[in-house]
């Protein structure tokens, strides 16, 4: 083909050819799918190409090489930029997958999905999330380097790059994460801000006129401005300067043209979220000096140039493996720890110090016992780390004696996320993507603030540990703003999320054991503010029953007349009401159902044994929404739940006023036995 038209007179023809290949693949993929976002890849192609060609240390033949640089496309709608780069640099993403963009069973979904496409580091699409994950990845690098690297033996040394646009910058979660990144001085983090000034509705000036560069300077970032995305020399200088930073994360504001080269759609929202159309594509290709009718065309020179990444990556990986071998010889214990962590496994004896709690009618709050169990685990799992959204004293999640993560010591295991629930959860996802076992803590009501990141963590099958305390109206005087009602139902509605609401101290121990064993599920532990009795397990089934999600806590002889089901702090009400019924000759079964998700994973035979279809008289008690409970109590059952907001008062008064009493559970059961649903 003829020499390409140069975007910039200083650009070399081969570089321009590579850039235009990325652009045309993006246009063709979106057009063939009749769906997608071509404009951002067209404008950002020079940035993506130059970063991947000159700076990104990666190994296409081994996408999970541990010491690779991370690349995150936070503006996931521009996924054809990433897919084109992955294909051209030699990842296992053949051209036919680009041709099947957004189609059933393809490796090129509409937005990048972790674990689905080789080389995709995290699932992005909801704007701001990728930027936030990248902060977690950068934090992980600092912690891993501090923990594992030894003088003369550095096995952790990578950078994290992320690209996002105006939408990412408008999302609050990105701002939260940027603020924390600046505070922590994450100097190996570099964000590119695609400043194309266009969103779906039109020009960003409709709603967004702030000075982003000034905002990031205030956050403590090193900020540069490249006024033309096509200026490879300016990009090169800016990336090098960012790489020389030793105290601050970097932001490069890049002015680009969305839909670059499209005669009628460049710099318009028409290039954002819809195909350009055959005529516009042909005209654009002609402007590029490209065959107008060629589709998914990759010139041989481009393949030869960009596929060199495979050879470079293998060389880098081989050099690193030599370092790792020397490291293992010099520090065998640390090397064994590294291998275990990378495999997603737990150290031998990780649970040897888990506490067993004696029976106690007064008991402890499950947040209290949760803190004790967490600390027992942390002693034996060196890469278990995390923190709270400014609530560690209340959630009891401080790791005693294990230091704070920060500029003074990147090896500390206690993280202070500040009042940033959403960013905290997105950062936890980034930490988990780096193989760390990460936990975050907060009040249960504020899970609402974190829901976007909670959902994406579940979608990515990341085993993040979420500790939510202050689990019900028993929060008390703080009132309805802080009293969860619908939050249990909301978390249970997230696919792949395991929600556990333990009833006493020994169930907390078992809940943490189950949570730590997960490899593909995030777990939400829902814990109380108030004390709950520690059950005498000589009278009740062992707490290990929690592993099945639901189990028979106590039973009558023969087929029960009624089944009382409880979770968390309300299990005690079921026990006490059951005792009153039994004293009257009623055959009562008490079922503890701390985790619906774990229960539904059990064989049908087991579930039928716990909740036999022949026993239709059932009552469930839980201090939260009734939503979902009919699957377990049926239409003939009774519910002691709460479908309205709470109030401000001492928690015991609230429990009485809202019917969370032994007497009300008893009366509800009596009504169900009499055939009247209460």
PADO-696085 format. One line per field, with one value per residue (C-alpha): residue number from 1; residue in one letter; x, y, z. Coordinates in nm, 2 decimals. Layout:
N
kolza = NUM,... $
selum = a,... $
X = X,... $
Y = Y,... $
Z = Z,... $
END
This chain:
678
kolza = 1,2,3,4,5,6,7,8,9,10,11,12,13,14,15,16,17,18,19,20,21,22,23,24,25,26,27,28,29,30,31,32,33,34,35,36,37,38,39,40,41,42,43,44,45,46,47,48,49,50,51,52,53,54,55,56,57,58,59,60,61,62,63,64,65,66,67,68,69,70,71,72,73,74,75,76,77,78,79,80,81,82,83,84,85,86,87,88,89,90,91,92,93,94,95,96,97,98,99,100,101,102,103,104,105,106,107,108,109,110,111,112,113,114,115,116,117,118,119,120,121,122,123,124,125,126,127,128,129,130,131,132,133,134,135,136,137,138,139,140,141,142,143,144,145,146,147,148,149,150,151,152,153,154,155,156,157,158,159,160,161,162,163,164,165,166,167,168,169,170,171,172,173,174,175,176,177,178,179,180,181,182,183,184,185,186,187,188,189,190,191,192,193,194,195,196,197,198,199,200,201,202,203,204,205,206,207,208,209,210,211,212,213,214,215,216,217,218,219,220,221,222,223,224,225,226,227,228,229,230,231,232,233,234,235,236,237,238,239,240,241,242,243,244,245,246,247,248,249,250,251,252,253,254,255,256,257,258,259,260,261,262,263,264,265,266,267,268,269,270,271,272,273,274,275,276,277,278,279,280,281,282,283,284,285,286,287,288,289,290,291,292,293,294,295,296,297,298,299,300,301,302,303,304,305,306,307,308,309,310,311,312,313,314,315,316,317,318,319,320,321,322,323,324,325,326,327,328,329,330,331,332,333,334,335,336,337,338,339,340,341,342,343,344,345,346,347,348,349,350,351,352,353,354,355,356,357,358,359,360,361,362,363,364,365,366,367,368,369,370,371,372,373,374,375,376,377,378,379,380,381,382,383,384,385,386,387,388,389,390,391,392,393,394,395,396,397,398,399,400,401,402,403,404,405,406,407,408,409,410,411,412,413,414,415,416,417,418,419,420,421,422,423,424,425,426,427,428,429,430,431,432,433,434,435,436,437,438,439,440,441,442,443,444,445,446,447,448,449,450,451,452,453,454,455,456,457,458,459,460,461,462,463,464,465,466,467,468,469,470,471,472,473,474,475,476,477,478,479,480,481,482,483,484,485,486,487,488,489,490,491,492,493,494,495,496,497,498,499,500,501,502,503,504,505,506,507,508,509,510,511,512,513,514,515,516,517,518,519,520,521,522,523,524,525,526,527,528,529,530,531,532,533,534,535,536,537,538,539,540,541,542,543,544,545,546,547,548,549,550,551,552,553,554,555,556,557,558,559,560,561,562,563,564,565,566,567,568,569,570,571,572,573,574,575,576,577,578,579,580,581,582,583,584,585,586,587,588,589,590,591,592,593,594,595,596,597,598,599,600,601,602,603,604,605,606,607,608,609,610,611,612,613,614,615,616,617,618,619,620,621,622,623,624,625,626,627,628,629,630,631,632,633,634,635,636,637,638,639,640,641,642,643,644,645,646,647,648,649,650,651,652,653,654,655,656,657,658,659,660,661,662,663,664,665,666,667,668,669,670,671,672,673,674,675,676,677,678 $
selum = x,x,x,x,x,x,x,x,x,x,x,x,x,x,x,x,x,x,x,x,x,x,x,x,x,x,x,x,x,x,x,x,x,x,x,x,x,x,x,x,x,x,x,x,x,x,x,x,x,x,x,x,x,x,x,x,x,x,x,x,x,x,x,x,x,x,x,x,x,x,x,x,x,x,x,x,x,x,x,x,x,x,x,x,x,x,x,x,x,x,x,x,x,x,x,x,x,x,x,x,x,x,x,x,x,x,x,x,x,x,x,x,x,x,x,x,x,x,x,x,x,x,x,x,x,x,x,x,x,x,x,x,x,x,x,x,x,x,x,x,x,x,x,x,x,x,x,x,x,x,x,x,x,x,x,x,x,x,x,x,x,x,x,x,x,x,x,x,x,x,x,x,x,x,x,x,x,x,x,x,x,x,x,x,x,x,x,x,x,x,x,x,x,x,x,x,x,x,x,x,x,x,x,x,x,x,x,x,x,x,x,x,x,x,x,x,x,x,x,x,x,x,x,x,x,x,x,x,x,x,x,x,x,x,x,x,x,x,x,x,x,x,x,x,x,x,x,x,x,x,x,x,x,x,x,x,x,x,x,x,x,x,x,x,x,x,x,x,x,x,x,x,x,x,x,x,x,x,x,x,x,x,x,x,x,x,x,x,x,x,x,x,x,x,x,x,x,x,x,x,x,x,x,x,x,x,x,x,x,x,x,x,x,x,x,x,x,x,x,x,x,x,x,x,x,x,x,x,x,x,x,x,x,x,x,x,x,x,x,x,x,x,x,x,x,x,x,x,x,x,x,x,x,x,x,x,x,x,x,x,x,x,x,x,x,x,x,x,x,x,x,x,x,x,x,x,x,x,x,x,x,x,x,x,x,x,x,x,x,x,x,x,x,x,x,x,x,x,x,x,x,x,x,x,x,x,x,x,x,x,x,x,x,x,x,x,x,x,x,x,x,x,x,x,x,x,x,x,x,x,x,x,x,x,x,x,x,x,x,x,x,x,x,x,x,x,x,x,x,x,x,x,x,x,x,x,x,x,x,x,x,x,x,x,x,x,x,x,x,x,x,x,x,x,x,x,x,x,x,x,x,x,x,x,x,x,x,x,x,x,x,x,x,x,x,x,x,x,x,x,x,x,x,x,x,x,x,x,x,x,x,x,x,x,x,x,x,x,x,x,x,x,x,x,x,x,x,x,x,x,x,x,x,x,x,x,x,x,x,x,x,x,x,x,x,x,x,x,x,x,x,x,x,x,x,x,x,x,x,x,x,x,x,x,x,x,x,x,x,x,x,x,x,x,x,x,x,x,x,x,x,x,x,x,x,x,x,x,x,x,x,x,x,x,x,x,x,x,x,x,x,x,x,x,x,x,x,x,x,x,x,x,x,x,x,x,x,x,x,x,x,x,x,x,x,x,x,x,x,x,x,x,x,x,x,x,x,x,x,x,x,x,x,x,x,x,x,x,x,x,x,x,x,x,x,x,x,x,x,x,x,x,x,x,x,x,x,x,x,x,x,x,x,x,x,x,x,x $
X = 0.00,0.11,0.28,0.03,-0.08,0.11,-0.08,0.23,0.52,0.77,0.59,0.78,0.57,0.59,0.47,0.18,0.10,0.07,-0.15,-0.38,-0.41,-0.54,-0.78,-0.92,-0.95,-1.16,-1.38,-1.43,-1.51,-1.77,-1.92,-1.95,-2.11,-2.33,-2.26,-1.99,-1.77,-1.52,-1.43,-1.21,-0.99,-0.94,-0.83,-0.62,-0.45,-0.12,-0.12,-0.19,0.05,0.34,0.29,0.28,0.56,0.81,0.73,0.50,0.69,0.47,0.48,0.20,0.29,0.23,-0.03,-0.01,0.37,0.38,0.62,0.45,0.34,-0.03,-0.24,-0.60,-0.85,-1.08,-1.29,-1.39,-1.64,-1.32,-1.25,-1.15,-0.84,-0.74,-0.84,-0.65,-0.33,-0.37,-0.41,-0.13,0.12,0.08,-0.17,-0.39,-0.66,-0.68,-0.82,-1.14,-1.21,-1.20,-1.43,-1.67,-1.67,-1.97,-2.10,-2.21,-1.92,-1.65,-1.34,-1.41,-1.71,-1.85,-1.64,-1.32,-1.37,-1.11,-1.06,-1.24,-0.99,-0.61,-0.43,-0.73,-0.62,-0.96,-1.32,-1.41,-1.70,-1.87,-1.67,-1.41,-1.38,-1.07,-0.89,-0.98,-0.86,-0.53,-0.47,-0.51,-0.26,-0.01,-0.06,-0.01,0.32,0.45,0.35,0.48,0.81,0.86,0.76,0.95,1.24,1.58,1.90,2.04,1.72,1.43,1.16,0.88,0.92,0.63,0.44,0.06,-0.08,-0.44,-0.63,-0.96,-1.17,-1.40,-1.66,-1.40,-1.30,-1.66,-1.72,-1.67,-1.51,-1.21,-1.18,-1.18,-0.91,-0.70,-0.71,-0.58,-0.32,-0.17,-0.17,0.02,0.27,0.22,0.49,0.47,0.11,0.05,-0.30,-0.36,-0.66,-0.82,-0.93,-1.15,-1.42,-1.71,-1.96,-2.27,-2.49,-2.25,-1.97,-1.85,-1.91,-2.27,-2.18,-1.81,-1.59,-1.34,-0.97,-0.88,-0.50,-0.54,-0.75,-0.49,-0.21,-0.41,-0.43,-0.05,0.00,0.27,0.07,0.17,-0.02,0.03,-0.17,-0.18,-0.23,-0.06,0.26,0.47,0.77,0.57,0.41,0.75,0.89,0.59,0.60,0.97,0.92,0.64,0.87,1.13,0.90,0.99,0.72,0.41,0.17,0.14,-0.14,-0.08,-0.36,-0.38,-0.58,-0.72,-0.98,-1.26,-1.32,-0.99,-0.99,-1.36,-1.46,-1.81,-1.79,-1.45,-1.49,-1.86,-2.07,-2.17,-1.83,-1.88,-2.13,-2.24,-2.08,-1.95,-2.13,-1.98,-1.95,-1.79,-1.54,-1.45,-1.39,-1.18,-0.97,-0.90,-0.79,-0.55,-0.41,-0.58,-0.75,-1.11,-1.27,-1.03,-1.18,-0.98,-0.66,-0.33,-0.03,0.26,0.49,0.26,0.25,0.62,0.68,0.42,0.46,0.82,0.65,0.64,1.02,1.08,0.84,1.00,1.34,1.21,1.04,1.35,1.56,1.31,1.30,1.67,1.63,1.36,1.57,1.86,1.61,1.47,1.82,1.90,1.56,1.38,1.11,1.01,1.02,0.79,0.55,0.56,0.47,0.19,0.04,0.07,-0.11,-0.40,-0.34,-0.31,-0.01,0.00,-0.15,-0.31,-0.61,-0.42,-0.48,-0.85,-1.03,-1.29,-1.53,-1.69,-2.07,-2.18,-2.54,-2.42,-2.17,-2.00,-2.09,-2.00,-1.79,-1.58,-1.53,-1.47,-1.17,-1.03,-1.06,-0.92,-0.61,-0.56,-0.56,-0.34,-0.06,-0.04,-0.13,0.13,-0.04,-0.38,-0.41,-0.68,-0.85,-1.16,-1.33,-1.23,-1.41,-1.15,-1.22,-1.59,-1.55,-1.27,-1.06,-0.73,-0.44,-0.26,0.11,0.12,0.18,0.01,0.06,0.18,0.47,0.66,0.62,0.48,0.51,0.23,-0.08,-0.34,-0.48,-0.65,-0.89,-1.05,-1.42,-1.41,-1.62,-1.66,-1.29,-1.19,-1.39,-1.25,-0.90,-0.96,-1.05,-0.71,-0.53,-0.70,-0.60,-0.24,-0.31,-0.33,-0.60,-0.76,-1.03,-1.23,-1.46,-1.74,-2.09,-2.34,-2.55,-2.26,-2.24,-2.48,-2.19,-1.97,-2.22,-2.07,-1.73,-1.90,-2.08,-1.77,-1.57,-1.83,-1.83,-1.46,-1.48,-1.23,-1.21,-1.22,-1.33,-1.59,-1.66,-1.99,-2.08,-2.37,-2.60,-2.96,-3.19,-3.00,-2.76,-3.01,-2.97,-2.80,-3.14,-3.28,-3.00,-2.76,-2.99,-2.98,-3.31,-3.29,-2.91,-2.91,-3.15,-2.94,-2.62,-2.79,-2.91,-2.56,-2.46,-2.15,-2.14,-2.15,-2.33,-2.28,-2.46,-2.32,-2.53,-2.26,-1.89,-1.81,-2.00,-1.79,-1.48,-1.64,-1.75,-1.39,-1.27,-1.51,-1.43,-1.06,-1.11,-1.29,-1.10,-1.37,-1.62,-1.62,-1.76,-1.96,-1.95,-2.25,-2.18,-2.36,-2.29,-2.46,-2.37,-2.53,-2.51,-2.25,-2.44,-2.37,-2.29,-2.33,-2.70,-2.70,-2.55,-2.18,-2.10,-1.93,-2.28,-2.24,-2.03,-2.35,-2.51,-2.80,-2.83,-3.06,-2.96,-3.20,-3.49,-3.78,-3.83,-4.02,-4.15,-4.16,-4.49,-4.32,-3.97,-3.84,-3.56,-3.33,-3.01,-2.76,-2.87,-3.23,-3.15,-3.17,-3.54,-3.61,-3.45,-3.65,-3.98,-3.91,-3.86,-4.20,-4.37,-4.20,-4.32,-4.67,-4.61,-4.53,-4.26,-4.02,-3.72,-3.48,-3.29,-3.00,-2.96,-2.66,-2.58,-2.84,-2.57,-2.38,-2.71,-2.80,-2.47,-2.56,-2.71,-3.09,-3.10,-2.93,-3.15,-3.46,-3.34,-3.30,-3.62,-3.85,-4.13,-4.36,-4.33,-4.50,-4.55,-4.25,-4.15,-3.84,-3.71,-3.45,-3.41,-3.42,-3.63,-3.87,-3.76,-3.65,-3.77,-4.07,-3.84,-3.78,-4.10,-4.34,-4.68,-4.81,-4.52,-4.48,-4.22,-4.09,-3.90,-3.89,-4.00,-3.99,-3.72,-3.61,-3.60,-3.37,-3.40,-3.21,-3.18,-3.37,-3.67,-3.65,-3.64,-3.95,-4.14,-4.07,-4.16,-3.82,-3.91,-3.94,-4.31,-4.38,-4.20,-4.39,-4.73,-4.64,-4.57,-4.89,-5.08,-4.90,-4.99,-5.35,-5.35,-5.34,-5.04,-4.94 $
Y = 0.00,0.36,0.56,0.66,1.02,1.14,1.28,1.47,1.55,1.40,1.06,0.78,0.61,0.27,0.41,0.59,0.26,0.09,0.36,0.36,-0.02,0.02,0.28,0.09,-0.24,-0.04,0.11,-0.22,-0.41,-0.17,-0.14,-0.52,-0.56,-0.26,-0.17,-0.01,0.30,0.37,0.73,0.69,0.42,0.63,0.93,0.73,0.50,0.70,0.69,0.32,0.23,0.43,0.31,-0.05,-0.03,0.17,0.14,-0.14,-0.44,-0.74,-1.09,-1.17,-1.54,-1.54,-1.28,-1.36,-1.31,-1.17,-0.88,-0.74,-0.38,-0.35,-0.17,-0.07,0.07,0.25,0.38,0.03,0.14,0.19,-0.18,-0.21,-0.01,-0.27,-0.57,-0.43,-0.39,-0.74,-0.89,-0.70,-0.76,-1.13,-1.23,-1.53,-1.31,-1.40,-1.16,-1.36,-1.26,-0.89,-0.97,-1.12,-0.82,-0.81,-1.15,-1.46,-1.66,-1.43,-1.32,-0.96,-0.85,-0.50,-0.40,-0.58,-0.87,-1.01,-1.38,-1.38,-1.22,-1.29,-0.98,-0.80,-0.70,-0.60,-0.57,-0.22,-0.03,0.14,0.46,0.53,0.17,0.09,0.40,0.28,-0.07,0.07,0.24,-0.10,-0.25,0.02,-0.02,-0.39,-0.33,-0.11,-0.37,-0.66,-0.49,-0.39,-0.73,-0.96,-0.76,-0.80,-0.62,-0.73,-0.94,-0.74,-0.97,-0.71,-0.40,-0.31,0.00,0.05,0.25,0.34,0.53,0.70,0.99,1.27,1.03,0.87,1.21,1.30,0.98,1.03,0.69,0.80,1.12,0.93,0.69,0.97,1.16,0.85,0.77,1.12,1.09,0.76,0.89,0.60,0.70,0.40,0.48,0.68,0.78,0.92,1.15,1.14,1.51,1.49,1.71,1.48,1.26,1.09,1.40,1.63,1.86,1.81,2.19,2.10,1.97,1.97,2.27,2.22,2.23,1.86,1.93,2.18,1.93,1.66,1.89,1.96,1.58,1.57,1.43,1.52,1.66,1.71,1.82,1.69,1.91,1.67,1.30,1.25,1.41,1.10,1.29,1.49,1.17,1.01,1.30,1.30,0.93,0.94,1.23,1.04,0.74,0.95,1.04,0.90,1.06,1.13,0.94,1.10,1.23,1.31,1.52,1.43,1.65,1.42,1.42,1.17,0.99,1.12,1.15,1.10,1.39,1.44,1.30,1.39,1.59,1.51,1.29,1.10,0.93,0.82,0.54,0.42,0.29,0.55,0.40,0.25,0.57,0.76,0.47,0.46,0.84,0.81,0.53,0.73,1.02,0.78,0.67,0.33,0.10,0.23,-0.11,-0.31,-0.46,-0.58,-0.53,-0.57,-0.48,-0.73,-0.45,-0.38,-0.75,-0.78,-0.46,-0.51,-0.88,-0.81,-0.77,-1.15,-1.18,-0.88,-1.03,-1.37,-1.21,-1.00,-1.30,-1.51,-1.25,-1.22,-1.60,-1.60,-1.34,-1.54,-1.86,-1.67,-1.52,-1.87,-2.00,-1.71,-1.67,-2.00,-1.92,-1.60,-1.77,-2.05,-1.78,-1.61,-1.93,-2.01,-1.66,-1.66,-2.00,-1.85,-2.10,-2.06,-2.14,-2.47,-2.42,-2.09,-2.17,-2.33,-2.03,-1.99,-1.93,-2.15,-1.96,-2.10,-2.09,-1.76,-1.64,-1.28,-1.33,-1.08,-0.87,-1.06,-0.76,-0.82,-1.19,-1.11,-0.89,-1.17,-1.42,-1.18,-1.12,-1.49,-1.55,-1.26,-1.41,-1.70,-1.55,-1.28,-1.14,-1.09,-0.71,-0.44,-0.18,0.03,0.34,0.54,0.29,0.04,0.12,0.04,-0.25,-0.40,-0.48,-0.33,-0.59,-0.56,-0.49,-0.52,-0.15,0.10,0.12,0.46,0.66,0.59,0.21,0.05,-0.28,-0.21,-0.43,-0.18,0.04,0.37,0.43,0.74,0.81,0.66,0.34,0.32,0.37,0.14,-0.15,-0.08,-0.07,-0.40,-0.55,-0.42,-0.58,-0.91,-0.89,-0.89,-1.21,-1.05,-1.15,-0.81,-0.72,-0.40,-0.29,-0.05,-0.01,-0.23,0.07,0.21,-0.10,0.11,0.35,0.06,-0.14,-0.07,-0.21,-0.49,-0.60,-0.59,-0.79,-1.06,-1.05,-1.10,-1.38,-1.20,-1.35,-1.01,-1.02,-0.76,-0.70,-0.51,-0.44,-0.26,-0.50,-0.40,-0.16,-0.26,0.02,0.21,0.58,0.66,0.62,0.52,0.68,0.42,0.12,-0.14,-0.27,-0.37,-0.42,-0.79,-0.85,-0.62,-0.81,-1.15,-1.03,-1.00,-1.31,-1.49,-1.30,-1.51,-1.33,-1.48,-1.36,-1.57,-1.61,-1.63,-1.62,-1.98,-1.92,-1.61,-1.83,-2.08,-1.79,-1.66,-2.01,-2.04,-1.69,-1.76,-2.08,-1.91,-1.87,-1.74,-1.57,-1.24,-1.29,-1.04,-1.10,-0.93,-0.87,-0.72,-0.41,-0.56,-0.87,-1.20,-1.52,-1.78,-2.10,-2.41,-2.65,-2.95,-2.86,-2.75,-2.87,-2.77,-2.43,-2.61,-2.65,-2.29,-2.44,-2.57,-2.23,-2.37,-2.65,-2.80,-2.64,-2.84,-3.08,-3.26,-3.63,-3.73,-3.50,-3.14,-2.95,-2.63,-2.50,-2.18,-2.02,-1.75,-1.58,-1.37,-1.21,-1.31,-1.68,-1.65,-1.54,-1.85,-2.06,-1.90,-1.91,-2.27,-2.36,-2.20,-2.40,-2.72,-2.67,-2.68,-3.01,-2.86,-3.05,-2.77,-2.77,-2.47,-2.41,-2.16,-2.01,-1.78,-1.80,-1.85,-1.88,-2.15,-2.33,-2.32,-2.48,-2.79,-3.10,-3.10,-3.40,-3.21,-2.90,-3.12,-3.28,-2.94,-2.79,-3.09,-3.00,-3.20,-2.94,-2.63,-2.46,-2.23,-1.90,-1.69,-1.41,-1.16,-0.79,-0.68,-0.69,-0.97,-0.98,-1.33,-1.51,-1.67,-1.91,-2.07,-2.02,-2.06,-1.89,-2.06,-1.94,-1.65,-1.37,-1.16,-0.91,-0.53,-0.36,-0.01,0.22,0.23,0.51,0.67,0.51,0.27,-0.06,-0.27,-0.03,-0.06,-0.43,-0.43,-0.17,-0.35,-0.69,-0.86,-1.03,-1.39,-1.33,-1.20,-1.49,-1.72,-1.56,-1.56,-1.94,-2.00,-1.81,-2.02,-2.34,-2.23,-2.17,-1.80,-1.63,-1.35 $
Z = 0.00,-0.04,0.24,0.51,0.55,0.86,1.16,1.26,1.03,1.28,1.29,1.11,0.84,1.01,1.34,1.15,0.98,1.31,1.46,1.16,1.18,1.54,1.42,1.13,1.33,1.58,1.31,1.13,1.45,1.56,1.22,1.17,1.51,1.44,1.80,2.00,2.05,1.77,1.85,2.16,2.00,1.69,1.90,2.15,1.90,1.91,2.30,2.31,2.04,2.18,2.54,2.44,2.18,2.39,2.76,2.86,3.00,2.93,2.80,2.54,2.56,2.94,3.03,3.40,3.43,3.78,3.72,3.41,3.40,3.43,3.17,3.25,3.01,3.25,2.97,2.89,2.61,2.40,2.42,2.06,2.14,2.39,2.17,1.87,2.09,2.23,1.89,1.72,2.00,1.99,2.27,2.21,2.04,1.67,1.41,1.39,1.75,1.65,1.37,1.62,1.84,2.08,1.95,2.14,2.28,2.14,2.34,2.26,2.46,2.45,2.76,2.87,3.11,3.34,3.30,2.97,2.73,2.76,2.87,3.02,3.37,3.51,3.41,3.31,3.17,3.46,3.45,3.71,3.82,3.62,3.75,4.10,4.04,3.91,4.24,4.41,4.17,4.24,4.62,4.57,4.39,4.68,4.94,4.75,4.68,5.04,5.17,4.93,4.78,4.94,4.88,4.54,4.49,4.35,4.22,4.23,4.01,3.79,3.69,3.65,3.36,3.30,3.04,3.09,2.97,3.07,3.20,3.43,3.56,3.64,3.85,4.22,4.27,4.05,4.25,4.58,4.45,4.30,4.63,4.82,4.55,4.59,4.97,4.95,4.69,4.45,4.21,3.98,3.88,3.56,3.44,3.09,3.07,2.73,2.71,2.40,2.54,2.41,2.59,2.47,2.51,2.33,2.44,2.80,2.85,2.90,3.25,3.30,3.30,3.59,3.56,3.60,3.60,3.88,4.08,4.04,4.15,4.46,4.52,4.51,4.16,3.91,3.62,3.25,2.94,2.59,2.36,2.07,2.10,1.77,1.89,1.97,2.08,2.33,2.45,2.48,2.69,2.92,2.98,3.06,3.30,3.47,3.50,3.68,3.96,4.30,4.52,4.32,4.09,3.75,3.53,3.16,3.02,2.65,2.41,2.15,1.87,1.92,1.59,1.45,1.08,1.02,0.79,0.93,1.28,1.43,1.75,1.77,1.99,1.67,1.69,2.05,2.09,1.75,1.43,1.19,0.89,0.57,0.38,0.67,0.73,0.36,0.36,0.68,0.55,0.23,0.45,0.63,0.29,0.36,0.10,0.13,0.09,0.30,0.62,0.92,0.72,0.90,0.68,0.70,0.82,1.12,1.22,1.19,1.40,1.68,1.72,1.84,2.18,2.21,2.18,2.41,2.66,2.67,2.72,3.01,3.16,3.13,3.29,3.57,3.62,3.66,3.93,4.10,4.09,4.26,4.51,4.59,4.66,4.89,5.06,5.04,5.30,5.12,4.79,4.92,5.05,4.70,4.52,4.76,4.72,4.34,4.33,4.53,4.81,5.18,5.40,5.58,5.93,5.84,6.07,6.36,6.59,6.52,6.85,7.00,7.23,7.54,7.59,7.73,7.77,7.76,7.48,7.26,6.95,6.64,6.53,6.85,6.78,6.42,6.51,6.72,6.45,6.18,6.39,6.45,6.08,6.00,6.21,5.97,5.63,5.57,5.26,5.43,5.46,5.45,5.64,5.69,5.56,5.87,6.09,6.22,6.59,6.53,6.29,6.51,6.21,6.31,6.27,6.60,6.57,6.19,6.11,5.89,5.51,5.40,5.28,5.60,5.55,5.25,5.43,5.68,5.66,5.80,5.53,5.61,5.33,5.48,5.43,5.08,5.08,4.70,4.63,4.91,4.75,4.40,4.54,4.72,4.38,4.25,4.54,4.48,4.12,4.24,4.44,4.78,5.02,5.08,5.33,5.37,5.65,5.71,5.85,5.66,5.56,5.36,5.14,4.93,4.86,4.75,4.54,4.20,4.31,4.50,4.19,3.97,4.22,4.21,3.83,3.83,4.09,4.32,4.67,4.85,5.21,5.30,5.67,5.74,6.10,6.26,6.07,6.17,6.34,6.66,6.56,6.78,6.85,6.52,6.36,6.02,5.82,5.97,6.02,5.74,5.61,5.25,5.24,5.31,5.02,4.80,4.86,4.83,4.49,4.35,4.16,4.29,4.61,4.93,5.22,5.57,5.88,6.17,6.48,6.75,6.82,6.70,6.38,6.32,6.34,6.10,5.87,5.85,5.78,5.49,5.36,5.35,5.16,4.87,4.55,4.32,4.54,4.73,5.08,5.28,5.66,5.82,6.19,6.49,6.70,7.00,7.20,7.12,7.32,7.25,7.21,7.42,7.14,7.36,7.34,6.98,6.65,6.60,6.45,6.16,6.01,5.89,5.61,5.45,5.47,5.66,5.91,6.17,6.50,6.71,6.64,6.80,6.78,6.47,6.19,6.31,6.33,6.25,6.14,6.29,6.08,6.20,6.11,6.30,6.62,6.56,6.58,6.95,6.92,6.72,6.99,7.27,7.08,6.99,7.36,7.44,7.17,7.27,7.63,7.49,7.31,6.96,6.77,6.66,6.44,6.46,6.14,6.13,5.78,5.79,5.42,5.15,4.89,5.06,5.13,4.77,4.68,4.87,4.71,4.68,4.91,5.19,5.14,5.15,5.47,5.64,5.50,5.40,5.16,5.38,5.66,5.52,5.85,5.88,6.03,5.95,6.17,6.05,6.12,5.76,5.45,5.39,5.02,4.92,5.23,5.07,4.89,5.23,5.42,5.13,5.10,5.41,5.63,5.86,5.86,6.14,5.93,5.86,5.54,5.67,5.79,6.15,6.41,6.66,7.00,7.22,7.03,7.28,7.25,6.88,6.88,7.10,6.90,6.57,6.69,6.72,7.04,7.15,7.22,6.87,6.70,6.93,6.84,6.47,6.49,6.67,6.40,6.13,6.31,6.33,5.95,5.98,5.83,6.07 $
END
